[in-house]
């Protein structure tokens, strides 16, 4: 009755966990939500009114598949103020980066197409890759991001079509690809001529030091397809994100998008565009950086106080997630069940490993919890950990 | 480099025509746009403000894949006020009906899956069906919609998985499936146990007589998947539409949508939901009906005066399109080229025939042109027709 590919369908475990965490009283570090108390509600209300005043019915009509020209121009200007490698015709506006991944999968993936991913990696990317029946090959990562040596060998042996990675404050680990590795990776990719999907939803959320240049900037549009979004910096409810790539790829993705949903919602595009026209955007990013950095530090400090000795974690320099390593042999799923009894939630890291490993890892979200709850939630997790580990 | 299915990709001819019709001075009957001067801009501005006042950051946050509960409830109430066959859990909110078609294709279509369509049919449905490599089998239609006798024979011989049709004011012909045939079709479908995609974007735009009950209402969710949208009655720029189907199918489509774009834009859903809460909606539909009916009548009257004798056309009882039959052997594409020289545009009907026939047919849109332009545009087309035909 259903198509062959439906055999691979399953709802994400995270989604199921999130259902249980929506009840009142639960402290959740499980989701990947931006903090709603930071949404610029007033400024968005103004932007919505301005969009309707300035553009009238055009802000509510069907629009072109590629996206409204005003917004494509602004995005090109944000990515590359000097118009050296990105121009408006290199931009496609999508319904969230998730749609970018769907469209790219439709364009590139046949049954058996080899796709390399970091391990662990973003679950939402595995969904469309698997749906279109790719063969997923996980590549080892460490605190500096994907390991180039391992990648070199696997590229030679398996000849992938695509490499998917998140170079900044990766979901789930928070790791950032180092500058040295960026340069090595670009060289390797150009030599082997594969396509890289550079997924960068968190790049703006940098807390310590400077934001590193994108792979797209080093490597150009011949091999690099860059994705980003306004979901983490303005608000996710508009589903306004974008792909930056070569004109040829953007053209093909636009034809595919036409048959997928015609175009990204016009009103949301105009609201985002109006919001960007005001001076609020850079202050908004600054506010989010400061707030999330403080929450990260609260969580790190609480973990130091409440987690037992053999548990290890990292200190990501931006983004929304911390990554925890429990002692070998510990099962994070079992710990989660105990934690849910105490009204605190997280996501077991195993979910993010394409090969099902990583049973002893945990992803903690710090962006969407106020400091008091971070303190209390980490304390509760620490109590459960002590029962299990000591 | 690209996936196998990309071989079938081509941009729609309509889309290419529409690019040429956007220049000033062109009278276009080519697109399928609702009339922007009827969009309730003020009421939408109010709804947007109310949504932000009432729901605050929640109107801008990530939301559930199925759609916000408020809107699912309202849609279920619109479709079935007595809750006899549709409840909120039977509704999935999508980014336009186009996304409904993409998700349904993902759920049902493998390479070679047999899909029956009306002929001519909506081009935007052929895109995802072809993209997922369905075998499309066109079924003959007349002024009462799809011909049941032909359908019976082909169902027996070809055992389709899906039947796609638009029972009300069809795009492109404007034809409506008669009551008698609705009953016959439901019986046949239940006997043969296939799935019917009932695409109903224009059902509210009825000018003459009463709106006929949906196939879903007669046949239930076991075999019928119903699609509709707010694009023609409120505004298309929100991309807010919906699928009504069995809970099982909605559940599967939701899992697929999760990997496709997570969820439909939250803000647009809240704005539509707030708009529906006001008393404006029924007046808005009344206004659109009256305006479009008048424009249809203007077009019919102009055609009578300006089109040469052997040209035939229908009088649809609702919707946005008229359908014209030129004498056998006339090529509507050639006529279009001459018309574009005179700054008037339409879509050659051949585009809508899955088998490439229908060279002598023309689709005319009457919803998006003011009466003076209808008069002038039809006059110009008439002049070209006279050169060709007499």
HADDOCK unambig.tbl for C-alpha pairs under 7 A between the chains (distance, minus, plus):
assign (segid A and resid 1 and name CA) (segid B and resid 108 and name CA) 6.93 0.50 0.50
assign (segid A and resid 2 and name CA) (segid B and resid 107 and name CA) 5.79 0.50 0.50
assign (segid A and resid 2 and name CA) (segid B and resid 108 and name CA) 4.62 0.50 0.50
assign (segid A and resid 3 and name CA) (segid B and resid 107 and name CA) 5.72 0.50 0.50
assign (segid A and resid 3 and name CA) (segid B and resid 108 and name CA) 4.65 0.50 0.50
assign (segid A and resid 3 and name CA) (segid B and resid 109 and name CA) 5.25 0.50 0.50
assign (segid A and resid 3 and name CA) (segid B and resid 110 and name CA) 5.22 0.50 0.50
assign (segid A and resid 4 and name CA) (segid B and resid 110 and name CA) 6.46 0.50 0.50
assign (segid A and resid 6 and name CA) (segid B and resid 107 and name CA) 6.56 0.50 0.50
assign (segid A and resid 10 and name CA) (segid B and resid 255 and name CA) 6.96 0.50 0.50
assign (segid A and resid 11 and name CA) (segid B and resid 255 and name CA) 5.61 0.50 0.50
assign (segid A and resid 36 and name CA) (segid B and resid 57 and name CA) 5.52 0.50 0.50
assign (segid A and resid 36 and name CA) (segid B and resid 61 and name CA) 6.68 0.50 0.50
assign (segid A and resid 37 and name CA) (segid B and resid 57 and name CA) 6.96 0.50 0.50
assign (segid A and resid 39 and name CA) (segid B and resid 57 and name CA) 6.34 0.50 0.50
assign (segid A and resid 41 and name CA) (segid B and resid 56 and name CA) 6.82 0.50 0.50
assign (segid A and resid 41 and name CA) (segid B and resid 57 and name CA) 6.52 0.50 0.50
assign (segid A and resid 45 and name CA) (segid B and resid 49 and name CA) 6.53 0.50 0.50
assign (segid A and resid 49 and name CA) (segid B and resid 45 and name CA) 6.51 0.50 0.50
assign (segid A and resid 56 and name CA) (segid B and resid 41 and name CA) 6.81 0.50 0.50
assign (segid A and resid 57 and name CA) (segid B and resid 36 and name CA) 5.51 0.50 0.50
assign (segid A and resid 57 and name CA) (segid B and resid 37 and name CA) 6.96 0.50 0.50
assign (segid A and resid 57 and name CA) (segid B and resid 39 and name CA) 6.32 0.50 0.50
assign (segid A and resid 57 and name CA) (segid B and resid 41 and name CA) 6.51 0.50 0.50
assign (segid A and resid 59 and name CA) (segid B and resid 237 and name CA) 6.73 0.50 0.50
assign (segid A and resid 60 and name CA) (segid B and resid 235 and name CA) 5.70 0.50 0.50
assign (segid A and resid 60 and name CA) (segid B and resid 236 and name CA) 6.23 0.50 0.50
assign (segid A and resid 60 and name CA) (segid B and resid 237 and name CA) 4.10 0.50 0.50
assign (segid A and resid 60 and name CA) (segid B and resid 238 and name CA) 6.79 0.50 0.50
assign (segid A and resid 61 and name CA) (segid B and resid 36 and name CA) 6.68 0.50 0.50
assign (segid A and resid 61 and name CA) (segid B and resid 235 and name CA) 6.30 0.50 0.50
assign (segid A and resid 61 and name CA) (segid B and resid 236 and name CA) 5.41 0.50 0.50
assign (segid A and resid 61 and name CA) (segid B and resid 237 and name CA) 4.72 0.50 0.50
assign (segid A and resid 62 and name CA) (segid B and resid 236 and name CA) 5.58 0.50 0.50
assign (segid A and resid 62 and name CA) (segid B and resid 237 and name CA) 5.38 0.50 0.50
assign (segid A and resid 95 and name CA) (segid B and resid 261 and name CA) 6.10 0.50 0.50
assign (segid A and resid 96 and name CA) (segid B and resid 261 and name CA) 6.12 0.50 0.50
assign (segid A and resid 98 and name CA) (segid B and resid 259 and name CA) 6.78 0.50 0.50
assign (segid A and resid 98 and name CA) (segid B and resid 260 and name CA) 6.11 0.50 0.50
assign (segid A and resid 98 and name CA) (segid B and resid 261 and name CA) 4.86 0.50 0.50
assign (segid A and resid 98 and name CA) (segid B and resid 262 and name CA) 6.67 0.50 0.50
assign (segid A and resid 99 and name CA) (segid B and resid 260 and name CA) 5.37 0.50 0.50
assign (segid A and resid 99 and name CA) (segid B and resid 261 and name CA) 4.63 0.50 0.50
assign (segid A and resid 102 and name CA) (segid B and resid 260 and name CA) 5.43 0.50 0.50
assign (segid A and resid 107 and name CA) (segid B and resid 2 and name CA) 5.79 0.50 0.50
assign (segid A and resid 107 and name CA) (segid B and resid 3 and name CA) 5.72 0.50 0.50
assign (segid A and resid 107 and name CA) (segid B and resid 6 and name CA) 6.57 0.50 0.50
assign (segid A and resid 108 and name CA) (segid B and resid 1 and name CA) 6.93 0.50 0.50
assign (segid A and resid 108 and name CA) (segid B and resid 2 and name CA) 4.63 0.50 0.50
assign (segid A and resid 108 and name CA) (segid B and resid 3 and name CA) 4.66 0.50 0.50
assign (segid A and resid 109 and name CA) (segid B and resid 3 and name CA) 5.25 0.50 0.50
assign (segid A and resid 110 and name CA) (segid B and resid 3 and name CA) 5.21 0.50 0.50
assign (segid A and resid 110 and name CA) (segid B and resid 4 and name CA) 6.45 0.50 0.50
assign (segid A and resid 124 and name CA) (segid B and resid 259 and name CA) 6.30 0.50 0.50
assign (segid A and resid 127 and name CA) (segid B and resid 259 and name CA) 5.50 0.50 0.50
assign (segid A and resid 128 and name CA) (segid B and resid 259 and name CA) 5.72 0.50 0.50
assign (segid A and resid 235 and name CA) (segid B and resid 60 and name CA) 5.71 0.50 0.50
assign (segid A and resid 235 and name CA) (segid B and resid 61 and name CA) 6.32 0.50 0.50
assign (segid A and resid 236 and name CA) (segid B and resid 60 and name CA) 6.23 0.50 0.50
assign (segid A and resid 236 and name CA) (segid B and resid 61 and name CA) 5.41 0.50 0.50
assign (segid A and resid 236 and name CA) (segid B and resid 62 and name CA) 5.58 0.50 0.50
assign (segid A and resid 237 and name CA) (segid B and resid 59 and name CA) 6.73 0.50 0.50
assign (segid A and resid 237 and name CA) (segid B and resid 60 and name CA) 4.11 0.50 0.50
assign (segid A and resid 237 and name CA) (segid B and resid 61 and name CA) 4.74 0.50 0.50
assign (segid A and resid 237 and name CA) (segid B and resid 62 and name CA) 5.39 0.50 0.50
assign (segid A and resid 237 and name CA) (segid B and resid 265 and name CA) 5.35 0.50 0.50
assign (segid A and resid 237 and name CA) (segid B and resid 266 and name CA) 4.60 0.50 0.50
assign (segid A and resid 237 and name CA) (segid B and resid 267 and name CA) 5.68 0.50 0.50
assign (segid A and resid 238 and name CA) (segid B and resid 60 and name CA) 6.79 0.50 0.50
assign (segid A and resid 238 and name CA) (segid B and resid 265 and name CA) 5.02 0.50 0.50
assign (segid A and resid 238 and name CA) (segid B and resid 266 and name CA) 6.34 0.50 0.50
assign (segid A and resid 238 and name CA) (segid B and resid 267 and name CA) 6.03 0.50 0.50
assign (segid A and resid 239 and name CA) (segid B and resid 265 and name CA) 5.35 0.50 0.50
assign (segid A and resid 255 and name CA) (segid B and resid 11 and name CA) 5.66 0.50 0.50
assign (segid A and resid 259 and name CA) (segid B and resid 98 and name CA) 6.78 0.50 0.50
assign (segid A and resid 259 and name CA) (segid B and resid 124 and name CA) 6.29 0.50 0.50
assign (segid A and resid 259 and name CA) (segid B and resid 127 and name CA) 5.48 0.50 0.50
assign (segid A and resid 259 and name CA) (segid B and resid 128 and name CA) 5.70 0.50 0.50
assign (segid A and resid 260 and name CA) (segid B and resid 98 and name CA) 6.10 0.50 0.50
assign (segid A and resid 260 and name CA) (segid B and resid 99 and name CA) 5.37 0.50 0.50
assign (segid A and resid 260 and name CA) (segid B and resid 102 and name CA) 5.42 0.50 0.50
assign (segid A and resid 261 and name CA) (segid B and resid 95 and name CA) 6.10 0.50 0.50
assign (segid A and resid 261 and name CA) (segid B and resid 96 and name CA) 6.12 0.50 0.50
assign (segid A and resid 261 and name CA) (segid B and resid 98 and name CA) 4.85 0.50 0.50
assign (segid A and resid 261 and name CA) (segid B and resid 99 and name CA) 4.62 0.50 0.50
assign (segid A and resid 262 and name CA) (segid B and resid 98 and name CA) 6.65 0.50 0.50
assign (segid A and resid 265 and name CA) (segid B and resid 237 and name CA) 5.36 0.50 0.50
assign (segid A and resid 265 and name CA) (segid B and resid 238 and name CA) 5.00 0.50 0.50
assign (segid A and resid 265 and name CA) (segid B and resid 239 and name CA) 5.33 0.50 0.50
assign (segid A and resid 266 and name CA) (segid B and resid 237 and name CA) 4.60 0.50 0.50
assign (segid A and resid 266 and name CA) (segid B and resid 238 and name CA) 6.33 0.50 0.50
assign (segid A and resid 267 and name CA) (segid B and resid 237 and name CA) 5.68 0.50 0.50
assign (segid A and resid 267 and name CA) (segid B and resid 238 and name CA) 6.03 0.50 0.50
